[in-house]
Amino acid sequence: MSDSASWKTGLLRFWQSVRGLFAREPAFPPPADPVLLNQLKGWFAEQLAKHPEIPVERRGEYARAAGVIFERMTPTALLRLRMYTADIWFYETLEELTADLAHTDVKVQARLVSGLPIGGAFDRGRRLLYLDGGDEGVPNQDILSLYGHEFAHAINGPSAK
């Protein structure tokens, strides 16, 4: 076999192996601190329990989504999320959350007038997360995207910009 043919064969094998890596579901390691993970899930459930106006099934969706994200977070991120979040206010829909926050934030008012609901928010000063169930039919408005985004703001802490 010539050097050129050998090189092409090697390159083909390499790309096939790389393609194989992306074809499977990612494997996430188990959480480094299962006790911390369970504590955070319990705290999240306590926050949800403060909102009986949201149907139980819907609250279950919120808890499952948060759990999926928590299980992929490092122990440091879990600690920071809990440390920098004093409370969580939940809403059943994007529209309800947007209407409530429009009373306090000019940017949210502009989005409401434009008919563009927001999916969540983190009030750094009050260390307050605002969450809803998202909209699975709208790109980047699904519950996992929204929760991941808002949790990241909380993890960054109150002094982050």
N, C-alpha and C positions, 0 to 999 in steps of 0.2 A: 504494500500500500504506500502511495506517495505521501510526502509530508503534507501536501495540500489536502488530500483526501482524509488523512488522519486528523488534521486540524478541524476540518468540517464535521467529521464524525464526533469529535470531542465537544465541539460547540453545540451540536444538535443535542447530545446527551445532557449537557449543562442546561440548556433551555428547557428541556423536558423535565428535568428535576426541579427547576425553578417554577415552572407551570404547575407541577404537582404540589408544591408548597401552598400555592394560592387556591388550589381546587378544593382543599379540605377546610372544614371549620377550624377556627383558631382554638388551640387548647390553652386554657387559662390555668395557672397553678392554683392550688388551694390557698385560701387566705392564710397569711402568715400568723394571724392572731384570731382564731375563731371566737374567742371570748369577746374581744372588742367588736367583731362583726355582729355577734348576737346582741350585744349591748346597743349598738347603733340601730339595728333593726327594731329592737324593743322600744327605743326612744321614738323612732319614726312612727311606730304603731300607736304610741301614746299621743303623739301629735295628731294623728288621723282620728283617734277616738274623740278628740275635742270638736269634731265636725260631724255631728249626727245628721245634719241636713243633706249630706252627701250619701247616696245609697250605699249599703254595705258592699254590694258587688263592685261598685266603682272604687270604693276605698281599697278593696282587695287588689284591683288593678294597679292602683297607686303603690301599694306596698310591694307587690311583685316587681314592678318596674324599678323601684328604689333598691330592692334586694339584688336584682341583676347587676345594677351599677355598683352597689356596695361590695359585692363579691369580687369585683375586678379592681378595687381600689387598694392602694398600699395602706398599711397600718397608720402611717403618718397622715395620709389624706383623710382617713376615717377620723382620726383624732382632731385634725384641723376643722373638718366639717362640723363636728359636734362642738368644738370649742368656740367657733365663730358664728354659730347659729343658735340664737336664743329661742326662736319660735318659728313654726311653719304655719302659714295660713293656706288652707286648701279651698279650691273652687271646683265646681263641677264642670265648667266650660271655660274656654278661652275668652269668650265674650264677657262672662261674669267677672273674671279676673281683670280684664281690660277696663271695663266700666268702673270697677272699684278703684283701680289705681289711677284712672283719669282724673279723679278728684285731687290728687296730690302731685302729679307729675305732668308737666307741659308736653314732654315728648310723647307720653302715652295719650294725652288728649289729642294730639295731632294724628296719631295712628288710629284712634277711635273715629275721628272725623273722616279719615280716609277709608274706613271700613277694614282696617288691618289690625286684627287682635294680636295681643302679645301672648306669649306662651308661659311666661313666668318672670320673676324678678327677684333680686336680692337687694334689700335695703341695708346698706353697709352701716349706717348710723344706728339703726335699731336692731341690727343683726337678725333680720327677719326675711325668711324665704317665702315667696308667693308662688304656689304651684297649682296646676290643674292637670287634667288628663290628656291634654293635647288634642290633636286632630290627625288621625292616622292617614287621612287622604291628602294631606298637604306636606310636601317635602320639608324636612327640618322642623316640622311641628309635631312629630310623633312623640309619644311620652318619653321614650328613652333619650331621644335627642334633647328634649327640653330639660329633663331632669339632669342629664349629664352636664348641660350648659350651665344651669343655675347652681348645681353643686360645685362646679368649678369656680364660680364667683365666690361662693361661701368659703371654699378651701383657700382661696387667695387672701381672704381676710378683710377686715374692715378698712385697712389703710391702702389696699391695692386700688389702682385706677383703671 
